[in-house]
Amino acid sequence: MNKNIIAAVAQKDIKNTFSSKKIWVPMIILPLILCILLPAIFAYVGLNTGLIGESSQDLEKPINAIIKNFPNEELRNTLAALPTLGYKSVYFFLNFMIIPFFLMTAIINSMVTSSNSFAGEKERNTLETLLFAPITVTELFFGKVIASFIPTIVITFVAFLLNAVIVNLITYRIFNEILFLNSTWLLLMFWVIPALVIFNIVLNVLVSARVKSFQEAQQFGGIMVLPVVGLIISQVSGLFFLSPLTLFLIGVGLLVANGILLKLITKFNQRNTLFESQIH
């Protein structure tokens, strides 16, 4: 493979992504709301106003039940030692409940960029030019995967950094610890999310190469959000928690799946077979 060609394809696609407001604006707004504003507002309200927890005694029993059955003894003791229900709610929310928010943000943003890869070329009437260019299908695929990966992972990491700074400014005086600098969050951000983003991008690029429009590619990519919704429900109900071991195993599974999908890409070496559904 020619690295210069792959870099040129990636650079072109990144430029196309940030030249379209309908693509990059939602990519910024989503993490801003889910990963920065929502945690910061919840933390401030819960720790400073007493509106979370104390205003609804119905929450006390289920929250205490979750704490009692929490699998990690150290965190269970930390939660139990907090003086108010509001403090417990905020601590639990920030450490566990916003994990699916980062997963959802990474999935949706990678879906948007990767769905725009081949389907976007079709809508812009530039696919035919690529087909006749002196470039292999494998180089084309890898260039588009990289073009989707870079903006997605950068936006996700920036959102995490801003979230950590803002939330810790609000909570440190109460909890006397720096949140998000633990094995769970480090594994999530530097192991699971990169592997998940690559998996989602490769899958969506393969789909995008088969469908005719950006909307069709997005509809299929939306299926990836469903497991995260299930994860949110399980976290709220206390049925399942993302421990460091669980996150590590998820990352391993995604790594294996990525290898399988990347092998599929190398088999698409017949241009006519690969793109025949998109050319009139």
C-alpha positions as a printed NumPy array, in Angstrom:
array([[  0.   ,   0.   ,   0.   ],
       [  1.126,   3.524,  -0.789],
       [  1.1  ,   5.603,   2.406],
       [  1.134,   8.885,   0.47 ],
       [ -2.015,   7.91 ,  -1.428],
       [ -3.76 ,   6.841,   1.797],
       [ -2.783,  10.144,   3.423],
       [ -4.073,  12.098,   0.42 ],
       [ -7.443,  10.301,   0.523],
       [ -7.716,  10.874,   4.273],
       [ -6.833,  14.56 ,   3.958],
       [ -9.416,  15.05 ,   1.21 ],
       [-12.158,  13.362,   3.232],
       [-11.376,  15.297,   6.405],
       [-11.58 ,  18.514,   4.411],
       [-14.958,  17.434,   3.003],
       [-16.201,  16.603,   6.504],
       [-15.403,  20.027,   7.942],
       [-16.626,  21.87 ,   4.87 ],
       [-20.179,  20.643,   5.5  ],
       [-22.019,  22.17 ,   8.458],
       [-24.594,  19.373,   8.486],
       [-21.759,  16.999,   9.367],
       [-19.397,  18.832,  11.708],
       [-21.931,  20.913,  13.669],
       [-23.756,  17.853,  15.111],
       [-20.367,  16.275,  15.823],
       [-19.55 ,  19.226,  18.098],
       [-22.988,  19.749,  19.64 ],
       [-23.518,  16.13 ,  20.703],
       [-20.416,  15.79 ,  22.946],
       [-20.869,  19.354,  24.175],
       [-24.302,  18.472,  25.558],
       [-23.865,  14.832,  26.597],
       [-20.257,  14.79 ,  27.767],
       [-19.658,  18.32 ,  29.082],
       [-22.781,  20.349,  29.883],
       [-24.952,  17.55 ,  31.282],
       [-22.346,  16.162,  33.742],
       [-21.329,  19.679,  34.828],
       [-24.927,  20.809,  35.425],
       [-25.82 ,  17.586,  37.249],
       [-22.742,  17.886,  39.47 ],
       [-23.346,  21.547,  40.298],
       [-27.044,  21.107,  41.006],
       [-26.551,  17.927,  43.038],
       [-23.754,  19.307,  45.19 ],
       [-24.878,  22.9  ,  45.664],
       [-28.665,  23.049,  45.621],
       [-29.864,  19.835,  47.223],
       [-32.432,  19.381,  44.449],
       [-31.11 ,  15.945,  43.508],
       [-31.846,  13.191,  45.965],
       [-33.287,  15.086,  48.919],
       [-36.248,  16.368,  46.922],
       [-37.395,  12.801,  46.189],
       [-37.24 ,  10.217,  48.948],
       [-38.344,   7.612,  46.405],
       [-34.779,   7.608,  45.08 ],
       [-33.192,   6.733,  48.399],
       [-34.178,   3.068,  48.53 ],
       [-33.064,   2.075,  44.979],
       [-29.83 ,   4.056,  45.227],
       [-28.926,   2.496,  48.577],
       [-29.777,  -0.937,  47.153],
       [-27.405,  -0.371,  44.223],
       [-24.665,   0.778,  46.614],
       [-25.17 ,  -2.257,  48.851],
       [-24.805,  -4.673,  45.942],
       [-22.023,  -2.798,  44.168],
       [-19.334,  -5.297,  43.077],
       [-16.297,  -3.118,  43.832],
       [-15.747,  -3.006,  47.592],
       [-13.628,   0.154,  47.624],
       [-16.125,   2.149,  45.573],
       [-19.   ,   0.654,  47.542],
       [-17.46 ,   1.917,  50.774],
       [-16.764,   5.333,  49.22 ],
       [-20.385,   5.698,  48.127],
       [-21.73 ,   4.505,  51.477],
       [-19.544,   6.997,  53.362],
       [-20.886,  10.055,  51.519],
       [-23.125,  12.067,  53.863],
       [-26.124,  12.885,  51.663],
       [-28.185,  11.188,  48.993],
       [-27.386,  14.053,  46.628],
       [-23.634,  13.48 ,  47.024],
       [-24.079,   9.753,  46.437],
       [-26.176,  10.374,  43.33 ],
       [-23.625,  12.768,  41.857],
       [-20.661,  10.517,  42.608],
       [-22.396,   7.48 ,  41.115],
       [-23.564,   9.415,  38.051],
       [-20.143,  10.883,  37.289],
       [-18.232,   7.649,  37.772],
       [-20.576,   5.239,  36.019],
       [-23.64 ,   6.724,  34.362],
       [-21.82 ,   9.012,  31.923],
       [-19.653,   6.192,  30.55 ],
       [-22.37 ,   5.267,  27.996],
       [-22.573,   8.954,  26.985],
       [-18.974,   8.857,  25.763],
       [-19.6  ,   5.543,  24.014],
       [-22.691,   6.938,  22.302],
       [-20.865,  10.093,  21.243],
       [-18.008,   8.089,  19.727],
       [-20.415,   5.764,  17.905],
       [-22.632,   8.503,  16.484],
       [-19.758,  10.762,  15.386],
       [-17.891,   7.891,  13.739],
       [-21.14 ,   6.83 ,  12.08 ],
       [-21.661,  10.302,  10.619],
       [-18.157,  10.606,   9.159],
       [-17.9  ,   7.038,   7.874],
       [-21.413,   7.02 ,   6.387],
       [-20.365,  10.047,   4.372],
       [-17.386,   8.217,   2.871],
       [-18.448,   6.36 ,  -0.282],
       [-22.095,   7.432,  -0.11 ],
       [-20.957,  11.049,   0.063],
       [-18.755,  10.56 ,  -2.983],
       [-21.789,   9.2  ,  -4.806],
       [-23.951,  12.196,  -3.892],
       [-21.191,  14.643,  -4.875],
       [-20.686,  12.815,  -8.2  ],
       [-16.987,  12.276,  -7.439],
       [-17.007,   8.48 ,  -7.072],
       [-16.389,   7.851, -10.761],
       [-13.205,   9.952, -10.574],
       [-11.913,   7.829,  -7.697],
       [-12.69 ,   4.614,  -9.567],
       [-10.505,   5.653, -12.485],
       [ -7.699,   7.064, -10.306],
       [ -4.415,   5.102,  -9.97 ],
       [ -5.308,   3.831,  -6.494],
       [ -6.169,   0.399,  -5.162],
       [ -9.46 ,  -0.308,  -3.417],
       [ -7.563,  -1.228,  -0.237],
       [ -5.781,   2.132,  -0.208],
       [ -9.101,   3.871,  -0.777],
       [-10.733,   2.024,   2.12 ],
       [ -7.873,   2.662,   4.538],
       [ -7.75 ,   6.336,   3.621],
       [-11.453,   6.714,   4.349],
       [-11.195,   4.788,   7.622],
       [ -8.39 ,   7.074,   8.801],
       [-10.339,  10.156,   7.685],
       [-13.252,   9.096,   9.878],
       [-11.124,   7.972,  12.824],
       [ -9.081,  11.147,  13.329],
       [-11.879,  13.725,  13.795],
       [-13.978,  11.294,  15.854],
       [-11.221,  10.391,  18.301],
       [ -9.957,  13.973,  18.595],
       [-13.437,  15.323,  19.402],
       [-14.015,  12.504,  21.918],
       [-10.703,  13.115,  23.704],
       [-11.22 ,  16.88 ,  23.793],
       [-14.7  ,  16.348,  25.262],
       [-13.225,  14.032,  27.902],
       [-10.503,  16.532,  28.805],
       [-12.954,  19.435,  29.109],
       [-15.359,  17.295,  31.092],
       [-12.596,  16.22 ,  33.511],
       [-11.43 ,  19.79 ,  34.07 ],
       [-14.873,  21.358,  34.519],
       [-16.366,  18.575,  36.639],
       [-13.345,  18.341,  38.921],
       [-13.432,  22.088,  39.481],
       [-16.996,  21.619,  40.745],
       [-16.54 ,  18.407,  42.747],
       [-13.021,  18.395,  44.175],
       [-13.886,  20.442,  47.263],
       [-16.602,  17.889,  48.11 ],
       [-15.044,  14.543,  47.198],
       [-11.363,  15.476,  47.731],
       [-10.309,  13.362,  44.784],
       [ -9.694,  13.83 ,  41.076],
       [-12.416,  12.013,  39.174],
       [-11.868,  10.116,  35.908],
       [ -8.199,   9.289,  36.631],
       [ -8.783,   5.626,  37.413],
       [ -8.389,   2.296,  35.63 ],
       [-12.031,   2.214,  34.475],
       [-11.905,   5.556,  32.686],
       [ -8.38 ,   5.111,  31.326],
       [ -9.309,   1.734,  29.823],
       [-12.489,   3.235,  28.41 ],
       [-10.81 ,   6.196,  26.724],
       [ -7.552,   4.648,  25.525],
       [ -8.544,   1.026,  24.883],
       [-12.271,   0.509,  24.345],
       [-13.286,   3.712,  22.567],
       [-10.486,   3.643,  19.924],
       [-11.266,  -0.032,  19.2  ],
       [-15.003,   0.693,  19.114],
       [-14.539,   3.675,  16.802],
       [-12.434,   1.645,  14.356],
       [-14.982,  -1.191,  14.397],
       [-17.895,   1.162,  13.77 ],
       [-16.031,   3.078,  11.062],
       [-14.934,  -0.015,   9.143],
       [-18.429,  -1.485,   9.345],
       [-20.038,   1.755,   8.191],
       [-17.502,   2.285,   5.401],
       [-18.317,  -1.188,   4.098],
       [-22.031,  -0.361,   4.262],
       [-21.477,   3.072,   2.719],
       [-19.732,   1.41 ,  -0.214],
       [-22.848,  -0.657,  -0.91 ],
       [-25.677,   1.869,  -0.511],
       [-26.592,   4.786,  -2.711],
       [-27.055,   7.663,  -0.255],
       [-25.744,   9.166,   2.975],
       [-29.155,   8.687,   4.645],
       [-29.229,   4.948,   3.844],
       [-25.78 ,   4.481,   5.36 ],
       [-26.784,   6.367,   8.513],
       [-29.929,   4.289,   8.974],
       [-27.878,   1.103,   9.136],
       [-25.222,   2.707,  11.327],
       [-27.884,   3.712,  13.844],
       [-28.193,   0.049,  14.847],
       [-24.863,   0.395,  16.689],
       [-26.48 ,   2.815,  19.158],
       [-28.899,   0.172,  20.472],
       [-26.344,  -1.74 ,  22.588],
       [-25.352,   1.528,  24.269],
       [-28.999,   2.25 ,  25.109],
       [-29.178,  -1.196,  26.673],
       [-26.004,  -0.431,  28.61 ],
       [-27.54 ,   2.776,  29.993],
       [-30.609,   0.845,  31.167],
       [-28.467,  -1.839,  32.808],
       [-26.327,   0.763,  34.563],
       [-29.398,   2.542,  35.934],
       [-31.001,  -0.69 ,  37.116],
       [-27.797,  -1.994,  38.657],
       [-27.858,  -5.171,  36.569],
       [-24.457,  -4.598,  34.985],
       [-21.39 ,  -2.46 ,  35.68 ],
       [-18.418,  -1.754,  33.458],
       [-15.528,  -2.947,  35.588],
       [-11.909,  -2.608,  34.376],
       [-11.828,  -6.343,  33.553],
       [-15.064,  -6.081,  31.566],
       [-13.748,  -3.09 ,  29.628],
       [-10.492,  -4.897,  28.878],
       [-12.358,  -7.941,  27.549],
       [-14.66 ,  -5.726,  25.456],
       [-11.574,  -4.106,  23.932],
       [-10.074,  -7.513,  23.123],
       [-13.316,  -8.605,  21.459],
       [-13.428,  -5.428,  19.381],
       [ -9.78 ,  -5.879,  18.406],
       [-10.515,  -9.372,  17.069],
       [-13.608,  -8.086,  15.237],
       [-11.552,  -5.273,  13.692],
       [ -9.051,  -7.797,  12.354],
       [-11.859,  -9.776,  10.722],
       [-13.411,  -6.685,   9.139],
       [-10.065,  -5.393,   7.875],
       [ -9.47 ,  -8.758,   6.202],
       [-12.817,  -8.367,   4.469],
       [-11.649,  -5.035,   3.092],
       [ -8.596,  -6.615,   1.449],
       [-10.883,  -8.99 ,  -0.456],
       [-12.685,  -6.134,  -2.192],
       [-10.215,  -5.852,  -5.068],
       [-12.697,  -5.796,  -7.943],
       [-13.868,  -2.245,  -8.505],
       [-16.811,  -3.155, -10.67 ],
       [-18.079,  -5.704,  -8.152],
       [-17.655,  -3.36 ,  -5.218],
       [-19.243,  -0.24 ,  -6.699],
       [-21.62 ,  -1.584,  -9.326],
       [-24.653,  -0.735,  -7.164],
       [-23.661,   2.923,  -7.092],
       [-22.91 ,   3.687, -10.725],
       [-25.663,   4.393, -13.196]])
